[in-house]
């Protein structure tokens, strides 16, 4: 897929253009602190905050979505990787058929378990926990999203990959150069984005990453 090259500033708000969420939302620092030990695997302490930021940008564009469910789900969606040996993560989770690998399903199951362990003691009701775990369960492996909140989490989970940090980390996971991973983003990942807002953000991020990482040369 060819994505038209434009300057990020011409593409609207995103991280690449210095955009911050417009809506002030409830602080989730208690959840971040509780989740921190589960985010030290596979660089999720970088991936998750960036994805969370994109989730809030997407929520600005979709005010009808349940922002609490989206924010909690993206915060905890990959916490389950902490229960899996990192050698298995990289040997099984990033191969050609990585979407159907056992570790992909396992990290979703473990993520649901962690969410059910962490959220009720912090005061979140059963209905919220159920909505969060329904998204976590299948966010990588289920073919389609089942609600708007699920769509936004899936898009936010992918959008971080288009940033320089995402390209730097994920290219290593897939044993590619940054330029090769850029091609993967344009040819495959971009087409997986669901919302128009996410596609605009991804285009802006790709333009900025191409400029900063000199992907047309390196």
Phi and psi restraints in degrees (value plus and minus 20) as a CYANA .aco file:
   2 UNK   PHI    -112.6   -72.6
   2 UNK   PSI     105.6   145.6
   3 UNK   PHI    -128.5   -88.5
   3 UNK   PSI     102.2   142.2
   4 UNK   PHI     -79.9   -39.9
   4 UNK   PSI     110.3   150.3
   5 UNK   PHI     -98.6   -58.6
   5 UNK   PSI     101.9   141.9
   6 UNK   PHI    -159.0  -119.0
   6 UNK   PSI     140.7   180.7
   7 UNK   PHI     -91.8   -51.8
   7 UNK   PSI     119.2   159.2
   8 UNK   PHI     -73.3   -33.3
   8 UNK   PSI     -55.8   -15.8
   9 UNK   PHI     -85.0   -45.0
   9 UNK   PSI     -40.7    -0.7
  10 UNK   PHI    -106.0   -66.0
  10 UNK   PSI     -21.9    18.1
  11 UNK   PHI    -129.7   -89.7
  11 UNK   PSI     -15.0    25.0
  12 UNK   PHI      72.7   112.7
  12 UNK   PSI    -191.5  -151.5
  13 UNK   PHI     -95.6   -55.6
  13 UNK   PSI     115.7   155.7
  14 UNK   PHI    -187.5  -147.5
  14 UNK   PSI     159.1   199.1
  15 UNK   PHI     -79.4   -39.4
  15 UNK   PSI     -59.8   -19.8
  16 UNK   PHI     -80.8   -40.8
  16 UNK   PSI     -47.3    -7.3
  17 UNK   PHI    -122.2   -82.2
  17 UNK   PSI     -10.1    29.9
  18 UNK   PHI      60.6   100.6
  18 UNK   PSI      -4.3    35.7
  19 UNK   PHI     -91.1   -51.1
  19 UNK   PSI     117.6   157.6
  20 UNK   PHI    -136.9   -96.9
  20 UNK   PSI     136.9   176.9
  21 UNK   PHI     -75.2   -35.2
  21 UNK   PSI     118.9   158.9
  22 UNK   PHI    -103.5   -63.5
  22 UNK   PSI     -48.6    -8.6
  23 UNK   PHI    -114.7   -74.7
  23 UNK   PSI     111.6   151.6
  24 UNK   PHI    -104.2   -64.2
  24 UNK   PSI     103.5   143.5
  25 UNK   PHI    -139.3   -99.3
  25 UNK   PSI     144.8   184.8
  26 UNK   PHI     -78.2   -38.2
  26 UNK   PSI     121.9   161.9
  27 UNK   PHI     -90.9   -50.9
  27 UNK   PSI     115.4   155.4
  28 UNK   PHI    -133.5   -93.5
  28 UNK   PSI       5.9    45.9
  29 UNK   PHI     -78.9   -38.9
  29 UNK   PSI     -54.2   -14.2
  30 UNK   PHI     -83.1   -43.1
  30 UNK   PSI     -57.5   -17.5
  31 UNK   PHI     -90.2   -50.2
  31 UNK   PSI     -62.4   -22.4
  32 UNK   PHI     -78.0   -38.0
  32 UNK   PSI     -63.9   -23.9
  33 UNK   PHI     -84.8   -44.8
  33 UNK   PSI     -61.6   -21.6
  34 UNK   PHI     -87.1   -47.1
  34 UNK   PSI     -54.5   -14.5
  35 UNK   PHI    -103.4   -63.4
  35 UNK   PSI     -38.0     2.0
  36 UNK   PHI     -69.6   -29.6
  36 UNK   PSI     -65.4   -25.4
  37 UNK   PHI     -82.1   -42.1
  37 UNK   PSI     -41.4    -1.4
  38 UNK   PHI    -114.3   -74.3
  38 UNK   PSI     -18.0    22.0
  39 UNK   PHI    -132.4   -92.4
  39 UNK   PSI      -5.2    34.8
  40 UNK   PHI    -112.4   -72.4
  40 UNK   PSI     -22.3    17.7
  41 UNK   PHI    -115.8   -75.8
  41 UNK   PSI     120.3   160.3
  42 UNK   PHI      37.3    77.3
  42 UNK   PSI      12.7    52.7
  43 UNK   PHI      38.7    78.7
  43 UNK   PSI       9.5    49.5
  44 UNK   PHI     -89.2   -49.2
  44 UNK   PSI     -35.4     4.6
  45 UNK   PHI     -95.3   -55.3
  45 UNK   PSI     -27.9    12.1
  46 UNK   PHI    -123.1   -83.1
  46 UNK   PSI     -68.5   -28.5
  47 UNK   PHI     -78.7   -38.7
  47 UNK   PSI     -66.1   -26.1
  48 UNK   PHI     -88.2   -48.2
  48 UNK   PSI     -67.2   -27.2
  49 UNK   PHI     -80.8   -40.8
  49 UNK   PSI     -57.4   -17.4
  50 UNK   PHI     -86.4   -46.4
  50 UNK   PSI     -63.6   -23.6
  51 UNK   PHI     -84.0   -44.0
  51 UNK   PSI     -57.9   -17.9
  52 UNK   PHI     -80.6   -40.6
  52 UNK   PSI     -63.4   -23.4
  53 UNK   PHI     -81.2   -41.2
  53 UNK   PSI     -64.6   -24.6
  54 UNK   PHI     -83.8   -43.8
  54 UNK   PSI     -57.2   -17.2
  55 UNK   PHI     -79.5   -39.5
  55 UNK   PSI     -60.8   -20.8
  56 UNK   PHI     -89.0   -49.0
  56 UNK   PSI     -55.8   -15.8
  57 UNK   PHI     -83.4   -43.4
  57 UNK   PSI     -60.8   -20.8
  58 UNK   PHI     -86.5   -46.5
  58 UNK   PSI     -57.0   -17.0
  59 UNK   PHI     -83.8   -43.8
  59 UNK   PSI     -54.3   -14.3
  60 UNK   PHI     -77.4   -37.4
  60 UNK   PSI     -54.9   -14.9
  61 UNK   PHI    -107.0   -67.0
  61 UNK   PSI     -30.0    10.0
  62 UNK   PHI    -154.7  -114.7
  62 UNK   PSI      48.5    88.5
  63 UNK   PHI     -85.4   -45.4
  63 UNK   PSI     -33.9     6.1
  64 UNK   PHI     -97.1   -57.1
  64 UNK   PSI     -33.1     6.9
  65 UNK   PHI     -96.3   -56.3
  65 UNK   PSI     136.0   176.0
  66 UNK   PHI     -99.1   -59.1
  66 UNK   PSI      80.5   120.5
  67 UNK   PHI     -86.6   -46.6
  67 UNK   PSI     -53.1   -13.1
  68 UNK   PHI     -84.8   -44.8
  68 UNK   PSI     -64.2   -24.2
  69 UNK   PHI     -83.1   -43.1
  69 UNK   PSI     -64.5   -24.5
  70 UNK   PHI     -81.7   -41.7
  70 UNK   PSI     -66.7   -26.7
  71 UNK   PHI     -87.3   -47.3
  71 UNK   PSI     -60.5   -20.5
  72 UNK   PHI     -89.4   -49.4
  72 UNK   PSI     -59.0   -19.0
  73 UNK   PHI     -87.1   -47.1
  73 UNK   PSI     -63.3   -23.3
  74 UNK   PHI     -89.8   -49.8
  74 UNK   PSI     -52.8   -12.8
  75 UNK   PHI     -84.3   -44.3
  75 UNK   PSI     -55.9   -15.9
  76 UNK   PHI    -128.1   -88.1
  76 UNK   PSI     -20.3    19.7
  77 UNK   PHI     -80.6   -40.6
  77 UNK   PSI     -53.9   -13.9
  78 UNK   PHI    -128.5   -88.5
  78 UNK   PSI      -7.2    32.8
  79 UNK   PHI     -81.5   -41.5
  79 UNK   PSI     -46.3    -6.3
  80 UNK   PHI     -87.1   -47.1
  80 UNK   PSI     -38.4     1.6
  81 UNK   PHI     -79.7   -39.7
  81 UNK   PSI     -44.3    -4.3
  82 UNK   PHI     -84.1   -44.1
  82 UNK   PSI     -39.2     0.8
  83 UNK   PHI    -111.1   -71.1
  83 UNK   PSI     -18.2    21.8
  84 UNK   PHI    -138.9   -98.9
  84 UNK   PSI     117.6   157.6
  85 UNK   PHI     -79.4   -39.4
  85 UNK   PSI     113.7   153.7
  86 UNK   PHI     -84.6   -44.6
  86 UNK   PSI     -50.2   -10.2
  87 UNK   PHI     -81.3   -41.3
  87 UNK   PSI     -60.1   -20.1
  88 UNK   PHI     -88.2   -48.2
  88 UNK   PSI     -58.1   -18.1
  89 UNK   PHI     -76.2   -36.2
  89 UNK   PSI     -68.0   -28.0
  90 UNK   PHI    -104.7   -64.7
  90 UNK   PSI     -46.8    -6.8
  91 UNK   PHI    -102.7   -62.7
  91 UNK   PSI     -45.8    -5.8
  92 UNK   PHI    -134.4   -94.4
  92 UNK   PSI     -49.3    -9.3
  93 UNK   PHI    -107.4   -67.4
  93 UNK   PSI     -25.7    14.3
  94 UNK   PHI    -152.5  -112.5
  94 UNK   PSI       5.8    45.8
  95 UNK   PHI    -109.1   -69.1
  95 UNK   PSI    -196.8  -156.8
  96 UNK   PHI     -77.7   -37.7
  96 UNK   PSI     -59.7   -19.7
  97 UNK   PHI    -122.5   -82.5
  97 UNK   PSI      20.0    60.0
  98 UNK   PHI     -81.1   -41.1
  98 UNK   PSI     -48.9    -8.9
  99 UNK   PHI     -85.7   -45.7
  99 UNK   PSI     -45.8    -5.8
 100 UNK   PHI    -129.8   -89.8
 100 UNK   PSI      -6.2    33.8
 101 UNK   PHI     -91.9   -51.9
 101 UNK   PSI     130.8   170.8
 102 UNK   PHI     -78.1   -38.1
 102 UNK   PSI     -56.6   -16.6
 103 UNK   PHI     -88.2   -48.2
 103 UNK   PSI     -47.0    -7.0
 104 UNK   PHI     -85.0   -45.0
 104 UNK   PSI     -66.9   -26.9
 105 UNK   PHI     -84.7   -44.7
 105 UNK   PSI     -60.6   -20.6
 106 UNK   PHI     -84.4   -44.4
 106 UNK   PSI     -60.4   -20.4
 107 UNK   PHI     -87.7   -47.7
 107 UNK   PSI     -48.2    -8.2
 108 UNK   PHI     -90.4   -50.4
 108 UNK   PSI     -63.5   -23.5
 109 UNK   PHI     -80.3   -40.3
 109 UNK   PSI     -66.1   -26.1
 110 UNK   PHI     -87.9   -47.9
 110 UNK   PSI     -54.9   -14.9
 111 UNK   PHI     -83.8   -43.8
 111 UNK   PSI     -59.0   -19.0
 112 UNK   PHI     -83.9   -43.9
 112 UNK   PSI     -61.8   -21.8
 113 UNK   PHI     -81.9   -41.9
 113 UNK   PSI     -64.7   -24.7
 114 UNK   PHI     -84.1   -44.1
 114 UNK   PSI     -62.4   -22.4
 115 UNK   PHI     -80.3   -40.3
 115 UNK   PSI     -61.5   -21.5
 116 UNK   PHI     -90.9   -50.9
 116 UNK   PSI     -45.3    -5.3
 117 UNK   PHI     -98.0   -58.0
 117 UNK   PSI     -58.4   -18.4
 118 UNK   PHI    -107.0   -67.0
 118 UNK   PSI     -61.4   -21.4
 119 UNK   PHI     -95.0   -55.0
 119 UNK   PSI     -63.6   -23.6
 120 UNK   PHI     -79.2   -39.2
 120 UNK   PSI     -61.9   -21.9
 121 UNK   PHI     -83.7   -43.7
 121 UNK   PSI     -40.2    -0.2
 122 UNK   PHI    -110.1   -70.1
 122 UNK   PSI     -15.1    24.9
 123 UNK   PHI      77.4   117.4
 123 UNK   PSI     -12.2    27.8
 124 UNK   PHI    -104.5   -64.5
 124 UNK   PSI     111.4   151.4
 125 UNK   PHI     -92.7   -52.7
 125 UNK   PSI     144.8   184.8
 126 UNK   PHI     -79.0   -39.0
 126 UNK   PSI     -58.3   -18.3
 127 UNK   PHI     -82.4   -42.4
 127 UNK   PSI     -60.7   -20.7
 128 UNK   PHI     -86.7   -46.7
 128 UNK   PSI     -65.4   -25.4
 129 UNK   PHI     -80.4   -40.4
 129 UNK   PSI     -62.4   -22.4
 130 UNK   PHI     -82.1   -42.1
 130 UNK   PSI     -62.5   -22.5
 131 UNK   PHI     -85.5   -45.5
 131 UNK   PSI     -59.6   -19.6
 132 UNK   PHI     -84.8   -44.8
 132 UNK   PSI     -66.6   -26.6
 133 UNK   PHI     -90.7   -50.7
 133 UNK   PSI     -48.9    -8.9
 134 UNK   PHI     -83.5   -43.5
 134 UNK   PSI     -51.1   -11.1
 135 UNK   PHI     -97.6   -57.6
 135 UNK   PSI     -65.9   -25.9
 136 UNK   PHI     -80.0   -40.0
 136 UNK   PSI     -60.1   -20.1
 137 UNK   PHI     -94.4   -54.4
 137 UNK   PSI      74.3   114.3
 138 UNK   PHI      90.0   130.0
 138 UNK   PSI     -14.9    25.1
 139 UNK   PHI     -84.0   -44.0
 139 UNK   PSI     -45.6    -5.6
 140 UNK   PHI    -119.5   -79.5
 140 UNK   PSI     -51.4   -11.4
 141 UNK   PHI    -127.4   -87.4
 141 UNK   PSI     -41.4    -1.4
 142 UNK   PHI     -96.6   -56.6
 142 UNK   PSI     113.0   153.0
 143 UNK   PHI     -81.0   -41.0
 143 UNK   PSI     -57.3   -17.3
 144 UNK   PHI    -153.4  -113.4
 144 UNK   PSI     134.5   174.5
 145 UNK   PHI     -95.2   -55.2
 145 UNK   PSI     129.4   169.4
 146 UNK   PHI    -125.7   -85.7
 146 UNK   PSI     -20.8    19.2
 147 UNK   PHI    -185.1  -145.1
 147 UNK   PSI     149.8   189.8
 148 UNK   PHI     -79.4   -39.4
 148 UNK   PSI     -62.4   -22.4
 149 UNK   PHI     -80.2   -40.2
 149 UNK   PSI     -60.0   -20.0
 150 UNK   PHI     -82.8   -42.8
 150 UNK   PSI     -62.2   -22.2
 151 UNK   PHI     -80.1   -40.1
 151 UNK   PSI     -64.2   -24.2
 152 UNK   PHI     -87.6   -47.6
 152 UNK   PSI     -58.6   -18.6
 153 UNK   PHI     -84.0   -44.0
 153 UNK   PSI     -64.5   -24.5
 154 UNK   PHI     -81.3   -41.3
 154 UNK   PSI     -63.4   -23.4
 155 UNK   PHI     -85.4   -45.4
 155 UNK   PSI     -63.8   -23.8
 156 UNK   PHI     -83.2   -43.2
 156 UNK   PSI     -56.9   -16.9
 157 UNK   PHI     -83.1   -43.1
 157 UNK   PSI     -49.6    -9.6
 158 UNK   PHI    -110.4   -70.4
 158 UNK   PSI     -53.2   -13.2
 159 UNK   PHI     -81.0   -41.0
 159 UNK   PSI     -54.9   -14.9
 160 UNK   PHI     -78.6   -38.6
 160 UNK   PSI     -48.2    -8.2
 161 UNK   PHI     -84.5   -44.5
 161 UNK   PSI     -42.2    -2.2
 162 UNK   PHI    -102.9   -62.9
 162 UNK   PSI     -29.3    10.7
 163 UNK   PHI    -102.2   -62.2
 163 UNK   PSI     142.8   182.8
 164 UNK   PHI     -75.9   -35.9
 164 UNK   PSI     -61.1   -21.1
 165 UNK   PHI     -84.0   -44.0
 165 UNK   PSI     -62.5   -22.5
 166 UNK   PHI     -83.8   -43.8
 166 UNK   PSI     -63.0   -23.0
 167 UNK   PHI     -84.5   -44.5
 167 UNK   PSI     -61.7   -21.7
 168 UNK   PHI     -81.2   -41.2
 168 UNK   PSI     -64.8   -24.8
 169 UNK   PHI     -96.6   -56.6
 169 UNK   PSI     -71.4   -31.4
 170 UNK   PHI     -89.4   -49.4
 170 UNK   PSI     -49.5    -9.5
 171 UNK   PHI     -81.9   -41.9
 171 UNK   PSI     -56.2   -16.2
 172 UNK   PHI     -88.7   -48.7
 172 UNK   PSI     -58.4   -18.4
 173 UNK   PHI     -80.9   -40.9
 173 UNK   PSI     -58.3   -18.3
 174 UNK   PHI    -114.6   -74.6
 174 UNK   PSI     -12.5    27.5
 175 UNK   PHI      35.9    75.9
 175 UNK   PSI      28.8    68.8
 176 UNK   PHI    -145.4  -105.4
 176 UNK   PSI     138.6   178.6
 177 UNK   PHI     -93.4   -53.4
 177 UNK   PSI     141.4   181.4
 178 UNK   PHI     -75.3   -35.3
 178 UNK   PSI     -59.6   -19.6
 179 UNK   PHI     -86.5   -46.5
 179 UNK   PSI     -58.8   -18.8
 180 UNK   PHI     -85.6   -45.6
 180 UNK   PSI     -58.9   -18.9
 181 UNK   PHI     -89.6   -49.6
 181 UNK   PSI     -54.6   -14.6
 182 UNK   PHI     -76.5   -36.5
 182 UNK   PSI     -62.2   -22.2
 183 UNK   PHI     -83.3   -43.3
 183 UNK   PSI     -59.5   -19.5
 184 UNK   PHI     -81.6   -41.6
 184 UNK   PSI     -60.1   -20.1
 185 UNK   PHI     -83.0   -43.0
 185 UNK   PSI     -64.8   -24.8
 186 UNK   PHI     -93.3   -53.3
 186 UNK   PSI     -55.4   -15.4
 187 UNK   PHI    -107.8   -67.8
 187 UNK   PSI     -43.7    -3.7
 188 UNK   PHI    -148.6  -108.6
 188 UNK   PSI     -77.9   -37.9
 189 UNK   PHI     -84.5   -44.5
 189 UNK   PSI     -60.4   -20.4
 190 UNK   PHI     -76.9   -36.9
 190 UNK   PSI     -60.8   -20.8
 191 UNK   PHI     -90.3   -50.3
 191 UNK   PSI     -34.9     5.1
 192 UNK   PHI    -104.2   -64.2
 192 UNK   PSI     -33.6     6.4
 193 UNK   PHI     -86.6   -46.6
 193 UNK   PSI     123.1   163.1
 194 UNK   PHI    -119.2   -79.2
 194 UNK   PSI     -65.2   -25.2
 195 UNK   PHI    -114.8   -74.8
 195 UNK   PSI     132.3   172.3
 196 UNK   PHI     -81.1   -41.1
 196 UNK   PSI     -59.8   -19.8
 197 UNK   PHI     -80.8   -40.8
 197 UNK   PSI     -61.2   -21.2
 198 UNK   PHI     -85.5   -45.5
 198 UNK   PSI     -59.1   -19.1
 199 UNK   PHI     -86.2   -46.2
 199 UNK   PSI     -58.1   -18.1
 200 UNK   PHI     -82.9   -42.9
 200 UNK   PSI     -64.8   -24.8
 201 UNK   PHI     -83.1   -43.1
 201 UNK   PSI     -62.5   -22.5
 202 UNK   PHI     -82.6   -42.6
 202 UNK   PSI     -60.0   -20.0
 203 UNK   PHI     -83.4   -43.4
 203 UNK   PSI     -62.2   -22.2
 204 UNK   PHI     -83.9   -43.9
 204 UNK   PSI     -64.2   -24.2
 205 UNK   PHI     -84.1   -44.1
 205 UNK   PSI     -61.4   -21.4
 206 UNK   PHI     -82.6   -42.6
 206 UNK   PSI     -61.8   -21.8
 207 UNK   PHI     -82.4   -42.4
 207 UNK   PSI     -64.1   -24.1
 208 UNK   PHI     -89.0   -49.0
 208 UNK   PSI     -61.4   -21.4
 209 UNK   PHI     -84.8   -44.8
 209 UNK   PSI     -60.4   -20.4
 210 UNK   PHI     -79.9   -39.9
 210 UNK   PSI     -60.5   -20.5
 211 UNK   PHI     -88.7   -48.7
 211 UNK   PSI     -69.3   -29.3
 212 UNK   PHI     -90.3   -50.3
 212 UNK   PSI     -58.8   -18.8
 213 UNK   PHI    -113.1   -73.1
 213 UNK   PSI     -17.3    22.7
 214 UNK   PHI      31.3    71.3
 214 UNK   PSI      29.1    69.1
 215 UNK   PHI     -91.2   -51.2
 215 UNK   PSI     -35.6     4.4
 216 UNK   PHI     -97.8   -57.8
 216 UNK   PSI     -31.5     8.5
 217 UNK   PHI    -133.4   -93.4
 217 UNK   PSI     -66.3   -26.3
